[in-house]
Amino acid sequence: MNELRQESLGLEDEKDGEVVDSPKKGPISFFSGAITSAFLAWLCLRLSQKSVIYFTLHSPHYSSPIAQSVASGFKTLVIGMCFLATFTFSFIGLGLTLVFIRSLFDARSAEPS
């Protein structure tokens, strides 16, 4: 049962019939992930701001109420997706930053005195 659980979590790899521990992630991996995610969040924020400005300046004017409704729905969808990406990357960056800080303290406590 324990082996099945470890396999599903990806904690160990099996190679040629023997179990090999997979390498652990270090603080540098968490830090680089946090920086990458923060950069992508910043890019998505800029994209969100520019899409709001664009759709504000270029509001659609259709004579058909159905076309007006579709255009309004598309605008809402695009702006919402941009802000959703911003939130997602920001939240991931925050989480990786906290894991990075925690891994620094775990590395110090693991060192022998």
C-alpha positions as CSV (number, residue, x, y, z in Angstrom):
1,M,0.0,0.0,0.0
2,N,2.8,2.4,0.9
3,E,4.6,1.7,-2.4
4,L,1.4,2.4,-4.3
5,R,1.1,5.7,-2.5
6,Q,4.7,6.7,-3.1
7,E,4.3,5.9,-6.8
8,S,1.2,8.0,-7.1
9,L,3.0,10.9,-5.5
10,G,6.0,10.5,-7.7
11,L,8.4,10.1,-4.7
12,E,10.3,7.2,-6.1
13,D,11.3,5.9,-9.5
14,E,11.7,2.3,-10.5
15,K,14.7,1.5,-12.7
16,D,15.7,-2.1,-13.7
17,G,13.7,-3.5,-10.8
18,E,15.3,-1.5,-8.0
19,V,13.7,1.6,-6.3
20,V,15.7,4.8,-6.7
21,D,14.9,8.0,-4.8
22,S,14.2,10.9,-7.0
23,P,16.2,14.0,-6.4
24,K,14.7,16.6,-4.1
25,K,14.2,20.2,-5.2
26,G,16.4,22.8,-3.6
27,P,15.9,26.5,-2.7
28,I,17.3,27.6,-6.1
29,S,14.5,25.7,-7.9
30,F,11.9,27.4,-5.8
31,F,13.5,30.8,-6.2
32,S,13.8,30.5,-10.0
33,G,10.2,29.3,-10.2
34,A,9.1,32.3,-8.1
35,I,11.0,34.8,-10.3
36,T,9.6,33.2,-13.5
37,S,6.1,33.3,-12.1
38,A,6.4,36.9,-11.0
39,F,7.7,37.9,-14.4
40,L,4.8,36.1,-16.1
41,A,2.3,37.8,-13.7
42,W,3.8,41.2,-14.5
43,L,3.4,40.4,-18.2
44,C,-0.2,39.3,-17.8
45,L,-0.9,42.4,-15.7
46,R,0.4,44.6,-18.5
47,L,-1.6,42.7,-21.1
48,S,-4.7,43.0,-18.9
49,Q,-4.3,46.8,-18.6
50,K,-3.7,47.2,-22.3
51,S,-6.8,45.0,-23.1
52,V,-9.0,47.1,-20.8
53,I,-7.7,50.3,-22.5
54,Y,-8.2,48.9,-26.0
55,F,-11.7,47.7,-25.4
56,T,-12.6,51.0,-23.7
57,L,-11.4,53.0,-26.6
58,H,-12.8,50.7,-29.3
59,S,-16.2,49.9,-27.9
60,P,-18.3,48.0,-30.5
61,H,-21.5,49.6,-31.9
62,Y,-23.7,47.2,-33.7
63,S,-27.3,47.7,-34.8
64,S,-28.3,44.2,-34.0
65,P,-28.8,43.5,-30.3
66,I,-27.6,39.9,-30.7
67,A,-24.3,41.1,-32.3
68,Q,-23.9,43.7,-29.5
69,S,-24.5,41.0,-26.9
70,V,-21.9,38.7,-28.5
71,A,-19.3,41.5,-28.7
72,S,-19.9,42.4,-25.1
73,G,-19.6,38.8,-24.0
74,F,-16.4,38.3,-26.0
75,K,-14.9,41.5,-24.5
76,T,-15.8,40.3,-21.0
77,L,-14.3,36.9,-21.7
78,V,-11.0,38.3,-23.0
79,I,-10.5,40.7,-20.1
80,G,-11.5,38.1,-17.6
81,M,-9.0,35.6,-18.9
82,C,-6.2,38.2,-18.8
83,F,-6.9,39.0,-15.2
84,L,-7.3,35.3,-14.3
85,A,-3.9,34.6,-15.7
86,T,-2.5,37.5,-13.7
87,F,-4.0,36.2,-10.5
88,T,-2.9,32.7,-11.2
89,F,0.7,33.5,-11.8
90,S,0.8,35.9,-8.9
91,F,-0.6,33.3,-6.5
92,I,1.9,30.7,-7.8
93,G,4.7,33.2,-7.4
94,L,3.6,34.0,-3.8
95,G,3.4,30.3,-3.0
96,L,6.8,29.5,-4.4
97,T,8.3,32.5,-2.5
98,L,7.0,31.1,0.7
99,V,8.3,27.6,-0.1
100,F,11.6,29.1,-0.9
101,I,11.8,30.9,2.4
102,R,10.7,27.7,4.2
103,S,13.4,25.7,2.4
104,L,16.1,28.1,3.5
105,F,15.1,27.4,7.2
106,D,14.9,23.7,6.6
107,A,18.4,23.6,5.0
108,R,19.8,25.5,8.0
109,S,18.2,23.1,10.5
110,A,19.4,20.0,8.6
111,E,23.0,21.0,8.8
112,P,24.9,19.2,11.5
113,S,26.3,21.4,14.3
